[in-house]
Every structure is written in C-alpha cells, then in structure tokens.
Amino acid sequence: MGIAKSGNVSLYEEQFDLRRCKASTRPRVVIVGAGFGGLTAAKDLADAPVDVTIVDRRNHHVFQPLLYQVATAALNPSEVAAPIRRIFRDQANAEVFLAEGESIDTEQHKVILTDGEIPYDYLILATGVTHSYFGNDQWSPYAPGLKSISDALQMRRRLLVAFEAGMARFGCEPPAGLAPSEALSVRADVTPEP
C-alpha cells in the first residue's frame, strides 16, 4: 500500500513538514511498524525529549492473541483492532503515518518509503514476523497462518464452509437460532453414509 498523491505532492509530504524536522533541535526517532514492539517503543518514548514518527502500512494495530476468536466468529474484526492514531492522540511527541517502507539508507539516515522518505536520528524496526513452516511450505494450504485480520477472516470462511458442507452431506438443517457448529453437535445421532 503506497501513499496517495494529491497533484504532484504526496499526501505524506503534505502531512510531514520536513522544514519542521530540520529545524527541530530534538532527535527524531522513526519507528517502522505499529505492532506490539512498535507501540511499546513509542509509548516508552512519550516523556523523552525526542520527536517520534510511527510508520505502518496499515492504519490499525491488531491484537493478535484474539485473532482466533475472529476466525471462529466469536468476535468481529473491529473488536481486535484499534486505529493507531487514536492510540497516540494524547502523546504530544508522536505522529503517525500510513506508509510502507521499502528500504533504509543508513548513510543518509533516511527510511525510503514507496512514496517519499523520512529522515531519522534513531531508527527502530519493529516490522513483525510471519508464520513459518520450517522448510515445509507444502503445509501452507492445510495449515494457514493467523497473523492478520485477513488471515482470520479467510480461516473463518473456511470453517463456515466446512460446517455447511458437513451439514449438507449429512442432511442436517440447523435448528432455529443455532449456528452450524452448534447444530452439528446437536445432531450427533447422525452417522455418515458408508
């Protein structure tokens, strides 16, 4: 996801005043990533004499420990996500930008974005992790990862489709008011056809 453009100037460049950054006597800390690591680092710098810039490609932080509840339809995605700007609205030295980093220029102390760049004095990379199949990538279709809301929604869809297919195969109709998973447990007397 890049940064939208308004004419010849990116929205990032309109929001981020490089003159203010150059004129500031305080060091600039750029944090790439607003997961648990990035949020903790930024909050720990709340009272420090620095300017903090948080960059993330999404506008929300996901509380990953509850993604399984989104996948099982126990929670809605909005219940495990919080807007990053809202999290830092009361932190005077913090600003948040929706952007995606491409590279780091360590010689010139700049984070290169898909649409612009940000100078830094100190850099914290907290970009998160991805799931691993330990060299067995053939497992991925059968063991999907659960790191994002889109992963959880894909898993939810797969679970609900499996329940629906099972109910159709065994001729089950869910009783009024029961979810497909509850209906399958109620119809435990139904045995599969040989």
N, C-alpha and C positions, 0 to 999 in steps of 0.2 A: 504494500500500500504506500503510495507516494503522498506528496503534499500537493493539494490542489493549487492551481495557478489563477491569479487574478490579473489579467493583462500580461505584462512582461515580468511581473514580480510575483514570486510565490507567496502564498498566504503565510508561510513560515517567516519569510523575510519581512512581511508587513508586521507580524507579531513580535519578532525578535529584533530589537533595536541594537545593532552591532555598535553604534556610537556609544550607547549607554554602557555596553560591555567593555569597550576600550577605555572609557572614562572612569569606570569603577576602580576604586583602589582595593576593593576586596577580591580575593581569589575566586575564580569561577570553578565550581565542581559540576561536571556533567555526569549524570547517571544514565546509562543506556539500559533500559529495562525497568518495568514497574511491577515485577513480581515481588515475592516476599523479601528477597535480598535488596532490590532497589528501593522498596518502600522503607525498609528498616534503615538503610543508609541515609536516605533523605530525611527521615524523622530524627535520626540521631544528630543530624547537622542543623536542626531547627534553631538552636541557640548559638551556633558557631558564627564567627564573623566572615562568612562566605556567601556567595550567591550560588544557589543550587538550580540546575536545569535538569529536569527529568524528561527523557525522550523514550517514547514507546510507540510501537506500530499499532497498538490498539488503544482506545480511549478509556478502557476499563481494566481494573485489576480483578483477577479471578481467584476466588478462594478454592484452590484445587482440592483440599481434603473433602469437600462436599460435592464434587462432580459426580460421584457415583450415585448420589441422590437425584441429580438431574437426569442421569442415564436411566434410572429406574422410575422416573416420572413422579418421585416424591416431592421434588422441588422444581420450581421454574428457574430458568437461567438467570433471570433478574435477581433471584434471591442469593446467588453466589457470586455476583459481580457488582462492583462499585466503581463509579466514574473516578478516574484518577484525579481530575481537577477538584472534585468535591473533597477527596481525602486531604488535599493540600490547600484548600481555600483559606485556611486560617494561618498558614505558615508564610510569614512575610518574606522570607528569603528564598522561597521556592516558586518556580514556574514550570509549567508542564507543556510539552509539545507532542503532537501526534505526528510522528515521522518514523521513517525506517532507516537505520544505519546501514551503510554499505561497506565502509572501511574506516580505518583510523590512520591519520597522518601524524605519526609520533614525532617527526622532526619539527613540524609547524604547530603541533598541539591543536589539531582540529579533528572533529568527528565528521566524516563525509557522509551526508545523507543522500537519499535518492533525489532530493530536490534542495540542495543547499549544503551548508556546513555550519558547524558550531565550534568556536574556539573554546579551549579549556585550559585551566591551570592544573587541575587534577581530574582524573577520569576514573569512574567506577563502571566496570562492565558487569552487569547483572542480567544477562540475556536469557537465563533459564536453561532448561535441559529438554531433551526429547527422550522418548522411550527407546529401549534397546532390546534387540532380540538375540544378543550375544552371538552374532555371526550367523544366525538362522533366520534371515529375512523372509524365508518362505512361511514363517509362522504368522506374519502380519495380517493376512486375510482372516485368520482364525482367532487371533488374539489382539484386537485393536487396542491402541494406546488410549489413555484417558488423561490428557494434559490440558485440553481446552474445552470451551463450551461447544464448539462444533463437533469435537470428538464425542462428547456426552450426548449430543442430540443425534448423532449418527448411531451410537450404541442404543439409544432409546428406540429409534426407528427399527433397528434390527431386532430388538427384544419384542417389541409390539407386533411386528410382522411374524415373528416365530410363534407367538401366542395365538395370533389369528390363524395361522396355517395349521397349528395343532388342533385348534377348536374346529376348524373346517374338516380336517381329516377324520376326527372322531365324532363328527356330527353334533358338537356341543353348541348350544346357544347360551350365552351368559344370562343368568337370572337378572332381572331388573335391578339396577343400582350397583352391580358388581363389575369390577374391572376384569379383563380377560384372565389375568393371573389368578384372581380370586375364584373365577368361575372354574378354572381347571382344577383347583384344589377341592371345590365343592363336588365336582363330577369325578371323584376318584374311583367311582364304581365302573366307569367306562374303561374298557380294555381295548388296546389296539387290535385291529383286524390282523389275522395272520398273513 
